[in-house]
Amino acid sequence: MKVVIFAGGLGTRISEETDTRPKPMVEIGGKPILWHIMKMYDRYGYNDFIVCLGYRGYVIKEYFMNYYLHNSDVCIDLGKNKIEILNSNAESFKVTLVDTGLSTKTAGRLKAVQKYIGNEEFMLTYGDGVSDVDLDALMKFHRQHNKIASVTAVQLDARFGGMDLADNGDVVSFREKAKDESKWINAGFFVLKPEVFKYLDGDMSDMMWEDDPLENLTNDGELAAYRHKGFWKCMDALRDKIELESLWQSGHAKWKSW
């Protein structure tokens, strides 16, 4: 089964890191977050990837074209014009890199890679989020409900603590940062049937996947949510990158299952 990854956005909210590279190439533990995402899928046997490129997509192309140079020791014999790969750290990835337009939005990017997917089920995710979601359980859930689309839902972390106050100013209860038990958000990690492309008809270049396509799937009763109560983190801003790096360096990277 193929895995489609959105990797073409500008990453403006983390511009400190994305001036010269796309956000999926921002490194955690010395590896692009895109690599971490691929390793998550590979752990479950999904290693055929289609990456939707846009902003500075050539950086991602260069990384995979020169994967051995980035991840192995090499011996370069300039006189003989020969390169020998030493201590190879190759992965079992098959990676299709597709230019889907600089300013194309996510629905358009997905439609642009339809011809590489074929008439089969596939997975879809974003190039900036990691999780310990059980992909086998997600797939089982998807096939049980038999709808066109499944999305992984997580509960939103509160950024700040909360207090309940009495009229006289006494603090009745104090809550440090916690999950918002009443709200579930889209964490990505979709499973989709090929019929989903009926919802991508017409010019989608200026359409977000999260707008009309998902809304129309919902209205037609064709979208189901798999509730994930474990770890999930999106690298949306610099503080998220710093947090993920800290988790990796401390040995508490919960998404690392390989």
Buried (B, 14 or more C-beta within 10 A) or exposed (E): BBBBBBBBBBBEBBEEBBEEBBBBBBBBBEBBBBBBBBBBBBBBEBBBBBBBBBBBBEBBBBBBEEBBBBBBEEEEEEEEEEEEBEEEEEBEBEBBBBBBBEEBBBBBBBBBBBEEBEEEBBBBBBBBBBBBBBBEEBBEBBEEEEBBBBBBBBBEEBEEEEEEEEEEEEEEEEEEEEEEEEEBBBBBBBBBBBBBBEBBEEEBBEBBBEEBBBEBBBEEEBBBBBEBEEBBBBBBBBEBBEBBBEBBEEEEBEBBBE
